[in-house]
Amino acid sequence: MAYTKASNKAVQKYSAKTYDQIKVLVKKGEREEIKNYAESQGMSLNGYINKLIKDDMKTADKE
């Protein structure tokens, strides 16, 4: 599918309706390091961060 302004607007509208956003601040250079590690594990940066959060919450529930 070709990129158009209309398709971009539709994606932004869907994302705004479907997802909450959380901003995470890391030191310069760390983002790329984390992203590369996530990709080495077969995950996107977003997927990796979400997995870490969910795994931590599961661990905390067991305590």
PDBQT receptor file of N, H, CA, C and O in Angstrom, charges set to zero:
ATOM      1  N   MET A   1       0.849  -1.167   0.000  1.00  0.00    +0.000 N 
ATOM      2  CA  MET A   1       0.000   0.000   0.000  1.00  0.00    +0.000 C 
ATOM      3  C   MET A   1       0.902   1.240   0.000  1.00  0.00    +0.000 C 
ATOM      4  O   MET A   1       1.885   1.313   0.737  1.00  0.00    +0.000 OA
ATOM      5  N   ALA A   2       0.552   2.182  -0.821  1.00  0.00    +0.000 N 
ATOM      6  H   ALA A   2      -0.247   2.123  -1.420  1.00  0.00    +0.000 HD
ATOM      7  CA  ALA A   2       1.322   3.423  -0.916  1.00  0.00    +0.000 C 
ATOM      8  C   ALA A   2       1.003   4.343   0.255  1.00  0.00    +0.000 C 
ATOM      9  O   ALA A   2      -0.115   4.364   0.770  1.00  0.00    +0.000 OA
ATOM     10  N   TYR A   3       2.010   5.097   0.658  1.00  0.00    +0.000 N 
ATOM     11  H   TYR A   3       2.918   5.080   0.239  1.00  0.00    +0.000 HD
ATOM     12  CA  TYR A   3       1.841   6.072   1.738  1.00  0.00    +0.000 C 
ATOM     13  C   TYR A   3       1.116   7.289   1.189  1.00  0.00    +0.000 C 
ATOM     14  O   TYR A   3       1.509   7.850   0.166  1.00  0.00    +0.000 OA
ATOM     15  N   THR A   4       0.071   7.689   1.868  1.00  0.00    +0.000 N 
ATOM     16  H   THR A   4      -0.248   7.234   2.700  1.00  0.00    +0.000 HD
ATOM     17  CA  THR A   4      -0.634   8.919   1.511  1.00  0.00    +0.000 C 
ATOM     18  C   THR A   4      -0.918   9.691   2.784  1.00  0.00    +0.000 C 
ATOM     19  O   THR A   4      -0.855   9.138   3.882  1.00  0.00    +0.000 OA
ATOM     20  N   LYS A   5      -1.227  10.958   2.638  1.00  0.00    +0.000 N 
ATOM     21  H   LYS A   5      -1.277  11.408   1.747  1.00  0.00    +0.000 HD
ATOM     22  CA  LYS A   5      -1.590  11.765   3.810  1.00  0.00    +0.000 C 
ATOM     23  C   LYS A   5      -2.842  11.202   4.465  1.00  0.00    +0.000 C 
ATOM     24  O   LYS A   5      -2.971  11.207   5.690  1.00  0.00    +0.000 OA
ATOM     25  N   ALA A   6      -3.764  10.717   3.639  1.00  0.00    +0.000 N 
ATOM     26  H   ALA A   6      -3.660  10.713   2.645  1.00  0.00    +0.000 HD
ATOM     27  CA  ALA A   6      -5.010  10.159   4.178  1.00  0.00    +0.000 C 
ATOM     28  C   ALA A   6      -4.738   8.893   4.989  1.00  0.00    +0.000 C 
ATOM     29  O   ALA A   6      -5.322   8.703   6.055  1.00  0.00    +0.000 OA
ATOM     30  N   SER A   7      -3.853   8.027   4.488  1.00  0.00    +0.000 N 
ATOM     31  H   SER A   7      -3.379   8.181   3.622  1.00  0.00    +0.000 HD
ATOM     32  CA  SER A   7      -3.568   6.799   5.236  1.00  0.00    +0.000 C 
ATOM     33  C   SER A   7      -2.831   7.116   6.533  1.00  0.00    +0.000 C 
ATOM     34  O   SER A   7      -3.076   6.479   7.557  1.00  0.00    +0.000 OA
ATOM     35  N   ASN A   8      -1.934   8.091   6.496  1.00  0.00    +0.000 N 
ATOM     36  H   ASN A   8      -1.735   8.608   5.664  1.00  0.00    +0.000 HD
ATOM     37  CA  ASN A   8      -1.233   8.510   7.707  1.00  0.00    +0.000 C 
ATOM     38  C   ASN A   8      -2.219   9.058   8.732  1.00  0.00    +0.000 C 
ATOM     39  O   ASN A   8      -2.122   8.750   9.920  1.00  0.00    +0.000 OA
ATOM     40  N   LYS A   9      -3.151   9.857   8.281  1.00  0.00    +0.000 N 
ATOM     41  H   LYS A   9      -3.230  10.108   7.316  1.00  0.00    +0.000 HD
ATOM     42  CA  LYS A   9      -4.159  10.429   9.182  1.00  0.00    +0.000 C 
ATOM     43  C   LYS A   9      -5.020   9.319   9.789  1.00  0.00    +0.000 C 
ATOM     44  O   LYS A   9      -5.360   9.368  10.972  1.00  0.00    +0.000 OA
ATOM     45  N   ALA A  10      -5.367   8.329   8.984  1.00  0.00    +0.000 N 
ATOM     46  H   ALA A  10      -5.090   8.288   8.024  1.00  0.00    +0.000 HD
ATOM     47  CA  ALA A  10      -6.178   7.211   9.479  1.00  0.00    +0.000 C 
ATOM     48  C   ALA A  10      -5.416   6.412  10.541  1.00  0.00    +0.000 C 
ATOM     49  O   ALA A  10      -5.991   6.020  11.556  1.00  0.00    +0.000 OA
ATOM     50  N   VAL A  11      -4.129   6.174  10.308  1.00  0.00    +0.000 N 
ATOM     51  H   VAL A  11      -3.662   6.493   9.484  1.00  0.00    +0.000 HD
ATOM     52  CA  VAL A  11      -3.307   5.445  11.279  1.00  0.00    +0.000 C 
ATOM     53  C   VAL A  11      -3.202   6.235  12.574  1.00  0.00    +0.000 C 
ATOM     54  O   VAL A  11      -3.324   5.662  13.657  1.00  0.00    +0.000 OA
ATOM     55  N   GLN A  12      -2.977   7.534  12.482  1.00  0.00    +0.000 N 
ATOM     56  H   GLN A  12      -2.877   7.999  11.602  1.00  0.00    +0.000 HD
ATOM     57  CA  GLN A  12      -2.887   8.372  13.678  1.00  0.00    +0.000 C 
ATOM     58  C   GLN A  12      -4.201   8.382  14.451  1.00  0.00    +0.000 C 
ATOM     59  O   GLN A  12      -4.196   8.330  15.681  1.00  0.00    +0.000 OA
ATOM     60  N   LYS A  13      -5.311   8.446  13.751  1.00  0.00    +0.000 N 
ATOM     61  H   LYS A  13      -5.315   8.487  12.752  1.00  0.00    +0.000 HD
ATOM     62  CA  LYS A  13      -6.622   8.438  14.401  1.00  0.00    +0.000 C 
ATOM     63  C   LYS A  13      -6.856   7.104  15.121  1.00  0.00    +0.000 C 
ATOM     64  O   LYS A  13      -7.324   7.082  16.260  1.00  0.00    +0.000 OA
ATOM     65  N   TYR A  14      -6.529   6.000  14.451  1.00  0.00    +0.000 N 
ATOM     66  H   TYR A  14      -6.150   6.018  13.525  1.00  0.00    +0.000 HD
ATOM     67  CA  TYR A  14      -6.676   4.675  15.056  1.00  0.00    +0.000 C 
ATOM     68  C   TYR A  14      -5.794   4.550  16.295  1.00  0.00    +0.000 C 
ATOM     69  O   TYR A  14      -6.247   4.079  17.339  1.00  0.00    +0.000 OA
ATOM     70  N   SER A  15      -4.543   4.970  16.181  1.00  0.00    +0.000 N 
ATOM     71  H   SER A  15      -4.175   5.353  15.334  1.00  0.00    +0.000 HD
ATOM     72  CA  SER A  15      -3.610   4.875  17.308  1.00  0.00    +0.000 C 
ATOM     73  C   SER A  15      -4.090   5.695  18.496  1.00  0.00    +0.000 C 
ATOM     74  O   SER A  15      -4.023   5.233  19.635  1.00  0.00    +0.000 OA
ATOM     75  N   ALA A  16      -4.572   6.900  18.242  1.00  0.00    +0.000 N 
ATOM     76  H   ALA A  16      -4.627   7.274  17.317  1.00  0.00    +0.000 HD
ATOM     77  CA  ALA A  16      -5.052   7.765  19.321  1.00  0.00    +0.000 C 
ATOM     78  C   ALA A  16      -6.253   7.144  20.030  1.00  0.00    +0.000 C 
ATOM     79  O   ALA A  16      -6.411   7.286  21.242  1.00  0.00    +0.000 OA
ATOM     80  N   LYS A  17      -7.090   6.457  19.267  1.00  0.00    +0.000 N 
ATOM     81  H   LYS A  17      -6.962   6.341  18.282  1.00  0.00    +0.000 HD
ATOM     82  CA  LYS A  17      -8.286   5.839  19.834  1.00  0.00    +0.000 C 
ATOM     83  C   LYS A  17      -7.958   4.541  20.575  1.00  0.00    +0.000 C 
ATOM     84  O   LYS A  17      -8.639   4.195  21.540  1.00  0.00    +0.000 OA
ATOM     85  N   THR A  18      -6.938   3.831  20.140  1.00  0.00    +0.000 N 
ATOM     86  H   THR A  18      -6.384   4.113  19.357  1.00  0.00    +0.000 HD
ATOM     87  CA  THR A  18      -6.665   2.487  20.612  1.00  0.00    +0.000 C 
ATOM     88  C   THR A  18      -5.597   2.391  21.692  1.00  0.00    +0.000 C 
ATOM     89  O   THR A  18      -5.654   1.497  22.536  1.00  0.00    +0.000 OA
ATOM     90  N   TYR A  19      -4.629   3.294  21.680  1.00  0.00    +0.000 N 
ATOM     91  H   TYR A  19      -4.583   4.021  20.994  1.00  0.00    +0.000 HD
ATOM     92  CA  TYR A  19      -3.471   3.164  22.559  1.00  0.00    +0.000 C 
ATOM     93  C   TYR A  19      -3.287   4.370  23.468  1.00  0.00    +0.000 C 
ATOM     94  O   TYR A  19      -3.601   5.500  23.094  1.00  0.00    +0.000 OA
ATOM     95  N   ASP A  20      -2.773   4.114  24.667  1.00  0.00    +0.000 N 
ATOM     96  H   ASP A  20      -2.518   3.196  24.971  1.00  0.00    +0.000 HD
ATOM     97  CA  ASP A  20      -2.241   5.161  25.537  1.00  0.00    +0.000 C 
ATOM     98  C   ASP A  20      -0.749   5.223  25.258  1.00  0.00    +0.000 C 
ATOM     99  O   ASP A  20      -0.144   4.234  24.846  1.00  0.00    +0.000 OA
ATOM    100  N   GLN A  21      -0.165   6.381  25.482  1.00  0.00    +0.000 N 
ATOM    101  H   GLN A  21      -0.657   7.185  25.817  1.00  0.00    +0.000 HD
ATOM    102  CA  GLN A  21       1.274   6.522  25.275  1.00  0.00    +0.000 C 
ATOM    103  C   GLN A  21       1.958   6.819  26.594  1.00  0.00    +0.000 C 
ATOM    104  O   GLN A  21       1.439   7.555  27.433  1.00  0.00    +0.000 OA
ATOM    105  N   ILE A  22       3.136   6.229  26.761  1.00  0.00    +0.000 N 
ATOM    106  H   ILE A  22       3.557   5.631  26.080  1.00  0.00    +0.000 HD
ATOM    107  CA  ILE A  22       3.978   6.470  27.927  1.00  0.00    +0.000 C 
ATOM    108  C   ILE A  22       5.340   6.889  27.390  1.00  0.00    +0.000 C 
ATOM    109  O   ILE A  22       5.922   6.196  26.555  1.00  0.00    +0.000 OA
ATOM    110  N   LYS A  23       5.842   8.004  27.859  1.00  0.00    +0.000 N 
ATOM    111  H   LYS A  23       5.370   8.567  28.538  1.00  0.00    +0.000 HD
ATOM    112  CA  LYS A  23       7.147   8.478  27.407  1.00  0.00    +0.000 C 
ATOM    113  C   LYS A  23       8.217   7.989  28.376  1.00  0.00    +0.000 C 
ATOM    114  O   LYS A  23       8.102   8.171  29.588  1.00  0.00    +0.000 OA
ATOM    115  N   VAL A  24       9.255   7.366  27.829  1.00  0.00    +0.000 N 
ATOM    116  H   VAL A  24       9.348   7.218  26.845  1.00  0.00    +0.000 HD
ATOM    117  CA  VAL A  24      10.366   6.854  28.630  1.00  0.00    +0.000 C 
ATOM    118  C   VAL A  24      11.615   7.617  28.226  1.00  0.00    +0.000 C 
ATOM    119  O   VAL A  24      11.951   7.681  27.043  1.00  0.00    +0.000 OA
ATOM    120  N   LEU A  25      12.302   8.194  29.199  1.00  0.00    +0.000 N 
ATOM    121  H   LEU A  25      12.029   8.142  30.159  1.00  0.00    +0.000 HD
ATOM    122  CA  LEU A  25      13.520   8.940  28.920  1.00  0.00    +0.000 C 
ATOM    123  C   LEU A  25      14.732   8.090  29.263  1.00  0.00    +0.000 C 
ATOM    124  O   LEU A  25      14.812   7.520  30.351  1.00  0.00    +0.000 OA
ATOM    125  N   VAL A  26      15.676   8.005  28.329  1.00  0.00    +0.000 N 
ATOM    126  H   VAL A  26      15.611   8.468  27.445  1.00  0.00    +0.000 HD
ATOM    127  CA  VAL A  26      16.943   7.308  28.550  1.00  0.00    +0.000 C 
ATOM    128  C   VAL A  26      18.070   8.232  28.093  1.00  0.00    +0.000 C 
ATOM    129  O   VAL A  26      17.854   9.152  27.304  1.00  0.00    +0.000 OA
ATOM    130  N   LYS A  27      19.256   7.976  28.595  1.00  0.00    +0.000 N 
ATOM    131  H   LYS A  27      19.432   7.228  29.236  1.00  0.00    +0.000 HD
ATOM    132  CA  LYS A  27      20.404   8.805  28.219  1.00  0.00    +0.000 C 
ATOM    133  C   LYS A  27      20.729   8.624  26.742  1.00  0.00    +0.000 C 
ATOM    134  O   LYS A  27      20.448   7.583  26.149  1.00  0.00    +0.000 OA
ATOM    135  N   LYS A  28      21.330   9.664  26.162  1.00  0.00    +0.000 N 
ATOM    136  H   LYS A  28      21.559  10.510  26.644  1.00  0.00    +0.000 HD
ATOM    137  CA  LYS A  28      21.732   9.624  24.756  1.00  0.00    +0.000 C 
ATOM    138  C   LYS A  28      22.542   8.362  24.488  1.00  0.00    +0.000 C 
ATOM    139  O   LYS A  28      23.447   8.024  25.251  1.00  0.00    +0.000 OA
ATOM    140  N   GLY A  29      22.219   7.676  23.414  1.00  0.00    +0.000 N 
ATOM    141  H   GLY A  29      21.485   7.951  22.794  1.00  0.00    +0.000 HD
ATOM    142  CA  GLY A  29      22.927   6.464  23.027  1.00  0.00    +0.000 C 
ATOM    143  C   GLY A  29      22.319   5.189  23.573  1.00  0.00    +0.000 C 
ATOM    144  O   GLY A  29      22.483   4.125  22.975  1.00  0.00    +0.000 OA
ATOM    145  N   GLU A  30      21.616   5.269  24.703  1.00  0.00    +0.000 N 
ATOM    146  H   GLU A  30      21.483   6.133  25.189  1.00  0.00    +0.000 HD
ATOM    147  CA  GLU A  30      21.027   4.066  25.295  1.00  0.00    +0.000 C 
ATOM    148  C   GLU A  30      19.853   3.546  24.482  1.00  0.00    +0.000 C 
ATOM    149  O   GLU A  30      19.614   2.339  24.441  1.00  0.00    +0.000 OA
ATOM    150  N   ARG A  31      19.120   4.440  23.836  1.00  0.00    +0.000 N 
ATOM    151  H   ARG A  31      19.314   5.421  23.869  1.00  0.00    +0.000 HD
ATOM    152  CA  ARG A  31      17.970   4.014  23.043  1.00  0.00    +0.000 C 
ATOM    153  C   ARG A  31      18.414   3.024  21.970  1.00  0.00    +0.000 C 
ATOM    154  O   ARG A  31      17.799   1.972  21.796  1.00  0.00    +0.000 OA
ATOM    155  N   GLU A  32      19.473   3.361  21.258  1.00  0.00    +0.000 N 
ATOM    156  H   GLU A  32      19.973   4.216  21.399  1.00  0.00    +0.000 HD
ATOM    157  CA  GLU A  32      19.958   2.493  20.186  1.00  0.00    +0.000 C 
ATOM    158  C   GLU A  32      20.463   1.162  20.743  1.00  0.00    +0.000 C 
ATOM    159  O   GLU A  32      20.252   0.112  20.136  1.00  0.00    +0.000 OA
ATOM    160  N   GLU A  33      21.122   1.209  21.884  1.00  0.00    +0.000 N 
ATOM    161  H   GLU A  33      21.293   2.062  22.376  1.00  0.00    +0.000 HD
ATOM    162  CA  GLU A  33      21.614  -0.010  22.531  1.00  0.00    +0.000 C 
ATOM    163  C   GLU A  33      20.446  -0.921  22.920  1.00  0.00    +0.000 C 
ATOM    164  O   GLU A  33      20.494  -2.128  22.687  1.00  0.00    +0.000 OA
ATOM    165  N   ILE A  34      19.408  -0.346  23.508  1.00  0.00    +0.000 N 
ATOM    166  H   ILE A  34      19.369   0.635  23.698  1.00  0.00    +0.000 HD
ATOM    167  CA  ILE A  34      18.228  -1.123  23.914  1.00  0.00    +0.000 C 
ATOM    168  C   ILE A  34      17.509  -1.663  22.683  1.00  0.00    +0.000 C 
ATOM    169  O   ILE A  34      17.091  -2.820  22.660  1.00  0.00    +0.000 OA
ATOM    170  N   LYS A  35      17.365  -0.824  21.661  1.00  0.00    +0.000 N 
ATOM    171  H   LYS A  35      17.705   0.117  21.680  1.00  0.00    +0.000 HD
ATOM    172  CA  LYS A  35      16.702  -1.233  20.417  1.00  0.00    +0.000 C 
ATOM    173  C   LYS A  35      17.442  -2.403  19.771  1.00  0.00    +0.000 C 
ATOM    174  O   LYS A  35      16.815  -3.368  19.332  1.00  0.00    +0.000 OA
ATOM    175  N   ASN A  36      18.766  -2.321  19.710  1.00  0.00    +0.000 N 
ATOM    176  H   ASN A  36      19.275  -1.538  20.067  1.00  0.00    +0.000 HD
ATOM    177  CA  ASN A  36      19.554  -3.406  19.122  1.00  0.00    +0.000 C 
ATOM    178  C   ASN A  36      19.393  -4.698  19.911  1.00  0.00    +0.000 C 
ATOM    179  O   ASN A  36      19.297  -5.775  19.323  1.00  0.00    +0.000 OA
ATOM    180  N   TYR A  37      19.362  -4.599  21.237  1.00  0.00    +0.000 N 
ATOM    181  H   TYR A  37      19.440  -3.724  21.715  1.00  0.00    +0.000 HD
ATOM    182  CA  TYR A  37      19.174  -5.792  22.061  1.00  0.00    +0.000 C 
ATOM    183  C   TYR A  37      17.787  -6.389  21.815  1.00  0.00    +0.000 C 
ATOM    184  O   TYR A  37      17.648  -7.602  21.654  1.00  0.00    +0.000 OA
ATOM    185  N   ALA A  38      16.771  -5.539  21.789  1.00  0.00    +0.000 N 
ATOM    186  H   ALA A  38      16.884  -4.554  21.920  1.00  0.00    +0.000 HD
ATOM    187  CA  ALA A  38      15.407  -6.021  21.545  1.00  0.00    +0.000 C 
ATOM    188  C   ALA A  38      15.341  -6.761  20.213  1.00  0.00    +0.000 C 
ATOM    189  O   ALA A  38      14.746  -7.835  20.124  1.00  0.00    +0.000 OA
ATOM    190  N   GLU A  39      15.948  -6.189  19.183  1.00  0.00    +0.000 N 
ATOM    191  H   GLU A  39      16.431  -5.317  19.255  1.00  0.00    +0.000 HD
ATOM    192  CA  GLU A  39      15.938  -6.832  17.869  1.00  0.00    +0.000 C 
ATOM    193  C   GLU A  39      16.692  -8.159  17.886  1.00  0.00    +0.000 C 
ATOM    194  O   GLU A  39      16.309  -9.099  17.188  1.00  0.00    +0.000 OA
ATOM    195  N   SER A  40      17.762  -8.242  18.680  1.00  0.00    +0.000 N 
ATOM    196  H   SER A  40      18.073  -7.479  19.246  1.00  0.00    +0.000 HD
ATOM    197  CA  SER A  40      18.504  -9.507  18.783  1.00  0.00    +0.000 C 
ATOM    198  C   SER A  40      17.658 -10.591  19.449  1.00  0.00    +0.000 C 
ATOM    199  O   SER A  40      17.917 -11.783  19.280  1.00  0.00    +0.000 OA
ATOM    200  N   GLN A  41      16.646 -10.168  20.206  1.00  0.00    +0.000 N 
ATOM    201  H   GLN A  41      16.436  -9.200  20.343  1.00  0.00    +0.000 HD
ATOM    202  CA  GLN A  41      15.728 -11.096  20.865  1.00  0.00    +0.000 C 
ATOM    203  C   GLN A  41      14.465 -11.328  20.034  1.00  0.00    +0.000 C 
ATOM    204  O   GLN A  41      13.540 -12.010  20.475  1.00  0.00    +0.000 OA
ATOM    205  N   GLY A  42      14.437 -10.755  18.825  1.00  0.00    +0.000 N 
ATOM    206  H   GLY A  42      15.189 -10.201  18.466  1.00  0.00    +0.000 HD
ATOM    207  CA  GLY A  42      13.301 -10.938  17.925  1.00  0.00    +0.000 C 
ATOM    208  C   GLY A  42      12.112 -10.060  18.257  1.00  0.00    +0.000 C 
ATOM    209  O   GLY A  42      10.978 -10.390  17.908  1.00  0.00    +0.000 OA
ATOM    210  N   MET A  43      12.360  -8.936  18.931  1.00  0.00    +0.000 N 
ATOM    211  H   MET A  43      13.281  -8.668  19.214  1.00  0.00    +0.000 HD
ATOM    212  CA  MET A  43      11.274  -8.038  19.331  1.00  0.00    +0.000 C 
ATOM    213  C   MET A  43      11.548  -6.616  18.861  1.00  0.00    +0.000 C 
ATOM    214  O   MET A  43      12.691  -6.231  18.616  1.00  0.00    +0.000 OA
ATOM    215  N   SER A  44      10.482  -5.858  18.744  1.00  0.00    +0.000 N 
ATOM    216  H   SER A  44       9.554  -6.171  18.942  1.00  0.00    +0.000 HD
ATOM    217  CA  SER A  44      10.631  -4.422  18.514  1.00  0.00    +0.000 C 
ATOM    218  C   SER A  44      10.966  -3.766  19.851  1.00  0.00    +0.000 C 
ATOM    219  O   SER A  44      10.817  -4.380  20.908  1.00  0.00    +0.000 OA
ATOM    220  N   LEU A  45      11.410  -2.539  19.796  1.00  0.00    +0.000 N 
ATOM    221  H   LEU A  45      11.530  -2.040  18.938  1.00  0.00    +0.000 HD
ATOM    222  CA  LEU A  45      11.695  -1.802  21.030  1.00  0.00    +0.000 C 
ATOM    223  C   LEU A  45      10.433  -1.703  21.883  1.00  0.00    +0.000 C 
ATOM    224  O   LEU A  45      10.478  -1.940  23.090  1.00  0.00    +0.000 OA
ATOM    225  N   ASN A  46       9.319  -1.356  21.265  1.00  0.00    +0.000 N 
ATOM    226  H   ASN A  46       9.283  -1.163  20.284  1.00  0.00    +0.000 HD
ATOM    227  CA  ASN A  46       8.056  -1.238  21.987  1.00  0.00    +0.000 C 
ATOM    228  C   ASN A  46       7.634  -2.579  22.585  1.00  0.00    +0.000 C 
ATOM    229  O   ASN A  46       7.214  -2.641  23.740  1.00  0.00    +0.000 OA
ATOM    230  N   GLY A  47       7.745  -3.645  21.801  1.00  0.00    +0.000 N 
ATOM    231  H   GLY A  47       8.086  -3.594  20.863  1.00  0.00    +0.000 HD
ATOM    232  CA  GLY A  47       7.384  -4.972  22.293  1.00  0.00    +0.000 C 
ATOM    233  C   GLY A  47       8.248  -5.402  23.468  1.00  0.00    +0.000 C 
ATOM    234  O   GLY A  47       7.761  -6.005  24.423  1.00  0.00    +0.000 OA
ATOM    235  N   TYR A  48       9.536  -5.085  23.388  1.00  0.00    +0.000 N 
ATOM    236  H   TYR A  48       9.932  -4.595  22.612  1.00  0.00    +0.000 HD
ATOM    237  CA  TYR A  48      10.470  -5.434  24.459  1.00  0.00    +0.000 C 
ATOM    238  C   TYR A  48      10.115  -4.695  25.749  1.00  0.00    +0.000 C 
ATOM    239  O   TYR A  48      10.077  -5.299  26.821  1.00  0.00    +0.000 OA
ATOM    240  N   ILE A  49       9.860  -3.408  25.648  1.00  0.00    +0.000 N 
ATOM    241  H   ILE A  49       9.892  -2.917  24.778  1.00  0.00    +0.000 HD
ATOM    242  CA  ILE A  49       9.502  -2.620  26.834  1.00  0.00    +0.000 C 
ATOM    243  C   ILE A  49       8.198  -3.135  27.439  1.00  0.00    +0.000 C 
ATOM    244  O   ILE A  49       8.094  -3.280  28.657  1.00  0.00    +0.000 OA
ATOM    245  N   ASN A  50       7.205  -3.412  26.599  1.00  0.00    +0.000 N 
ATOM    246  H   ASN A  50       7.289  -3.295  25.609  1.00  0.00    +0.000 HD
ATOM    247  CA  ASN A  50       5.936  -3.940  27.100  1.00  0.00    +0.000 C 
ATOM    248  C   ASN A  50       6.129  -5.282  27.794  1.00  0.00    +0.000 C 
ATOM    249  O   ASN A  50       5.524  -5.529  28.838  1.00  0.00    +0.000 OA
ATOM    250  N   LYS A  51       6.976  -6.163  27.222  1.00  0.00    +0.000 N 
ATOM    251  H   LYS A  51       7.467  -5.963  26.375  1.00  0.00    +0.000 HD
ATOM    252  CA  LYS A  51       7.237  -7.468  27.834  1.00  0.00    +0.000 C 
ATOM    253  C   LYS A  51       7.895  -7.301  29.200  1.00  0.00    +0.000 C 
ATOM    254  O   LYS A  51       7.515  -7.975  30.158  1.00  0.00    +0.000 OA
ATOM    255  N   LEU A  52       8.877  -6.407  29.296  1.00  0.00    +0.000 N 
ATOM    256  H   LEU A  52       9.185  -5.859  28.518  1.00  0.00    +0.000 HD
ATOM    257  CA  LEU A  52       9.538  -6.174  30.582  1.00  0.00    +0.000 C 
ATOM    258  C   LEU A  52       8.546  -5.709  31.644  1.00  0.00    +0.000 C 
ATOM    259  O   LEU A  52       8.581  -6.179  32.782  1.00  0.00    +0.000 OA
ATOM    260  N   ILE A  53       7.674  -4.800  31.275  1.00  0.00    +0.000 N 
ATOM    261  H   ILE A  53       7.645  -4.419  30.351  1.00  0.00    +0.000 HD
ATOM    262  CA  ILE A  53       6.683  -4.281  32.224  1.00  0.00    +0.000 C 
ATOM    263  C   ILE A  53       5.739  -5.396  32.670  1.00  0.00    +0.000 C 
ATOM    264  O   ILE A  53       5.497  -5.567  33.865  1.00  0.00    +0.000 OA
ATOM    265  N   LYS A  54       5.211  -6.148  31.716  1.00  0.00    +0.000 N 
ATOM    266  H   LYS A  54       5.408  -6.009  30.745  1.00  0.00    +0.000 HD
ATOM    267  CA  LYS A  54       4.272  -7.226  32.058  1.00  0.00    +0.000 C 
ATOM    268  C   LYS A  54       4.930  -8.309  32.904  1.00  0.00    +0.000 C 
ATOM    269  O   LYS A  54       4.334  -8.805  33.860  1.00  0.00    +0.000 OA
ATOM    270  N   ASP A  55       6.174  -8.678  32.546  1.00  0.00    +0.000 N 
ATOM    271  H   ASP A  55       6.658  -8.275  31.769  1.00  0.00    +0.000 HD
ATOM    272  CA  ASP A  55       6.890  -9.686  33.336  1.00  0.00    +0.000 C 
ATOM    273  C   ASP A  55       7.121  -9.198  34.760  1.00  0.00    +0.000 C 
ATOM    274  O   ASP A  55       6.968  -9.966  35.711  1.00  0.00    +0.000 OA
ATOM    275  N   ASP A  56       7.486  -7.933  34.915  1.00  0.00    +0.000 N 
ATOM    276  H   ASP A  56       7.610  -7.309  34.143  1.00  0.00    +0.000 HD
ATOM    277  CA  ASP A  56       7.715  -7.366  36.243  1.00  0.00    +0.000 C 
ATOM    278  C   ASP A  56       6.425  -7.348  37.059  1.00  0.00    +0.000 C 
ATOM    279  O   ASP A  56       6.438  -7.637  38.256  1.00  0.00    +0.000 OA
ATOM    280  N   MET A  57       5.320  -7.011  36.413  1.00  0.00    +0.000 N 
ATOM    281  H   MET A  57       5.309  -6.777  35.441  1.00  0.00    +0.000 HD
ATOM    282  CA  MET A  57       4.040  -6.982  37.122  1.00  0.00    +0.000 C 
ATOM    283  C   MET A  57       3.637  -8.385  37.577  1.00  0.00    +0.000 C 
ATOM    284  O   MET A  57       3.095  -8.547  38.671  1.00  0.00    +0.000 OA
ATOM    285  N   LYS A  58       3.894  -9.394  36.752  1.00  0.00    +0.000 N 
ATOM    286  H   LYS A  58       4.334  -9.263  35.864  1.00  0.00    +0.000 HD
ATOM    287  CA  LYS A  58       3.590 -10.777  37.138  1.00  0.00    +0.000 C 
ATOM    288  C   LYS A  58       4.429 -11.196  38.338  1.00  0.00    +0.000 C 
ATOM    289  O   LYS A  58       3.922 -11.838  39.258  1.00  0.00    +0.000 OA
ATOM    290  N   THR A  59       5.704 -10.836  38.332  1.00  0.00    +0.000 N 
ATOM    291  H   THR A  59       6.116 -10.314  37.585  1.00  0.00    +0.000 HD
ATOM    292  CA  THR A  59       6.603 -11.160  39.439  1.00  0.00    +0.000 C 
ATOM    293  C   THR A  59       6.144 -10.473  40.720  1.00  0.00    +0.000 C 
ATOM    294  O   THR A  59       6.151 -11.085  41.788  1.00  0.00    +0.000 OA
ATOM    295  N   ALA A  60       5.749  -9.222  40.625  1.00  0.00    +0.000 N 
ATOM    296  H   ALA A  60       5.743  -8.724  39.758  1.00  0.00    +0.000 HD
ATOM    297  CA  ALA A  60       5.302  -8.463  41.796  1.00  0.00    +0.000 C 
ATOM    298  C   ALA A  60       4.021  -9.057  42.375  1.00  0.00    +0.000 C 
ATOM    299  O   ALA A  60       3.829  -9.047  43.590  1.00  0.00    +0.000 OA
ATOM    300  N   ASP A  61       3.144  -9.573  41.514  1.00  0.00    +0.000 N 
ATOM    301  H   ASP A  61       3.300  -9.581  40.526  1.00  0.00    +0.000 HD
ATOM    302  CA  ASP A  61       1.897 -10.179  41.986  1.00  0.00    +0.000 C 
ATOM    303  C   ASP A  61       2.147 -11.452  42.789  1.00  0.00    +0.000 C 
ATOM    304  O   ASP A  61       1.348 -11.799  43.659  1.00  0.00    +0.000 OA
ATOM    305  N   LYS A  62       3.247 -12.149  42.508  1.00  0.00    +0.000 N 
ATOM    306  H   LYS A  62       3.896 -11.867  41.802  1.00  0.00    +0.000 HD
ATOM    307  CA  LYS A  62       3.557 -13.401  43.198  1.00  0.00    +0.000 C 
ATOM    308  C   LYS A  62       4.164 -13.175  44.573  1.00  0.00    +0.000 C 
ATOM    309  O   LYS A  62       4.189 -14.086  45.400  1.00  0.00    +0.000 OA
ATOM    310  N   GLU A  63       4.651 -11.970  44.819  1.00  0.00    +0.000 N 
ATOM    311  H   GLU A  63       4.630 -11.229  44.147  1.00  0.00    +0.000 HD
ATOM    312  CA  GLU A  63       5.314 -11.684  46.105  1.00  0.00    +0.000 C 
ATOM    313  C   GLU A  63       4.331 -11.431  47.207  1.00  0.00    +0.000 C 
ATOM    314  O   GLU A  63       4.730 -11.178  48.343  1.00  0.00    +0.000 OA
TER     315      GLU A  63
